[in-house]
Amino acid sequence: MIAAGLVVALSPFFAAAYGALAYDKLRNPENRGPWLYRERRISRGREFDLLKFRTLRTDVLDRATGAEAHARLHEADEANLTWAGRRVLKPWYLDELPQLFNVLRGDMSLVGPRPWPPSMVANQVGKGLTYRNEVMAGWTGAAQVRKGLTESGGFTELDLEYVAAAKTTSGTALLRRDLRILWQTVKVMSRGEGLQF
């Protein structure tokens, strides 16, 4: 119900994302391509297609064909991004909005550890961290609202803390925790703290 409410509440942001993508396609005809991008990810040990607004140029996506798709590996380089990806989608996290439909489909939850590609999950499992195969992945999570920790490995501690809370706290306490994380996510989005170039 909350995800459906968010789709409605965030509809102006969906419109802004589509407007930016449409403008970009008119501005750069050579970069016309799909509006959405799909990546294989893991949620509770099951693979699914994660939805994102496309931020990468079509030639970058073509070069990545054959390898496991993981856009984030290419998004850090400004030259790989479309105008819409660089100026609108990535700074404001608008490329992540279609994942609300993943939530509605039951692929993932609103809050939890972010879904990772299969190879990254396998690498983490090899280090003894199996939680991504045990819990539902989230659209947002404790690590996403704590900027600066995701590169240093701090996300693991935050993920494990959340997973432990999900297993041990009451449903009401977990709901309050999730709502707090969702509110923090909205604040992070409103500040435009995504990728900056």
ChimeraX attribute file (.defattr): number of C-alpha atoms within 10 A of each C-alpha:
attribute: neighborCount
match mode: 1-to-1
recipient: residues
	/A:1	7
	/A:2	12
	/A:3	17
	/A:4	13
	/A:5	10
	/A:6	12
	/A:7	18
	/A:8	12
	/A:9	11
	/A:10	14
	/A:11	13
	/A:12	11
	/A:13	16
	/A:14	18
	/A:15	11
	/A:16	15
	/A:17	23
	/A:18	17
	/A:19	13
	/A:20	18
	/A:21	24
	/A:22	15
	/A:23	13
	/A:24	17
	/A:25	18
	/A:26	12
	/A:27	12
	/A:28	12
	/A:29	9
	/A:30	11
	/A:31	16
	/A:32	16
	/A:33	13
	/A:34	10
	/A:35	14
	/A:36	13
	/A:37	19
	/A:38	15
	/A:39	17
	/A:40	17
	/A:41	24
	/A:42	26
	/A:43	28
	/A:44	16
	/A:45	17
	/A:46	14
	/A:47	17
	/A:48	17
	/A:49	14
	/A:50	25
	/A:51	20
	/A:52	19
	/A:53	25
	/A:54	23
	/A:55	28
	/A:56	24
	/A:57	19
	/A:58	18
	/A:59	12
	/A:60	15
	/A:61	17
	/A:62	9
	/A:63	9
	/A:64	14
	/A:65	9
	/A:66	7
	/A:67	7
	/A:68	12
	/A:69	18
	/A:70	17
	/A:71	19
	/A:72	10
	/A:73	8
	/A:74	17
	/A:75	20
	/A:76	13
	/A:77	12
	/A:78	15
	/A:79	13
	/A:80	19
	/A:81	20
	/A:82	23
	/A:83	22
	/A:84	23
	/A:85	27
	/A:86	21
	/A:87	16
	/A:88	20
	/A:89	27
	/A:90	21
	/A:91	19
	/A:92	22
	/A:93	19
	/A:94	23
	/A:95	22
	/A:96	17
	/A:97	21
	/A:98	18
	/A:99	23
	/A:100	24
	/A:101	16
	/A:102	20
	/A:103	20
	/A:104	16
	/A:105	10
	/A:106	12
	/A:107	23
	/A:108	26
	/A:109	23
	/A:110	24
	/A:111	21
	/A:112	26
	/A:113	28
	/A:114	23
	/A:115	25
	/A:116	20
	/A:117	18
	/A:118	18
	/A:119	12
	/A:120	14
	/A:121	21
	/A:122	16
	/A:123	12
	/A:124	16
	/A:125	14
	/A:126	10
	/A:127	9
	/A:128	9
	/A:129	14
	/A:130	16
	/A:131	21
	/A:132	25
	/A:133	18
	/A:134	12
	/A:135	19
	/A:136	24
	/A:137	26
	/A:138	21
	/A:139	24
	/A:140	22
	/A:141	24
	/A:142	26
	/A:143	22
	/A:144	20
	/A:145	20
	/A:146	15
	/A:147	13
	/A:148	12
	/A:149	15
	/A:150	14
	/A:151	8
	/A:152	8
	/A:153	11
	/A:154	13
	/A:155	21
	/A:156	17
	/A:157	13
	/A:158	19
	/A:159	19
	/A:160	17
	/A:161	12
	/A:162	21
	/A:163	18
	/A:164	12
	/A:165	14
	/A:166	18
	/A:167	11
	/A:168	11
	/A:169	11
	/A:170	10
	/A:171	11
	/A:172	9
	/A:173	13
	/A:174	16
	/A:175	14
	/A:176	11
	/A:177	17
	/A:178	20
	/A:179	15
	/A:180	12
	/A:181	21
	/A:182	19
	/A:183	13
	/A:184	18
	/A:185	19
	/A:186	11
	/A:187	13
	/A:188	18
	/A:189	16
	/A:190	12
	/A:191	11
	/A:192	16
	/A:193	15
	/A:194	16
	/A:195	16
	/A:196	12
	/A:197	9
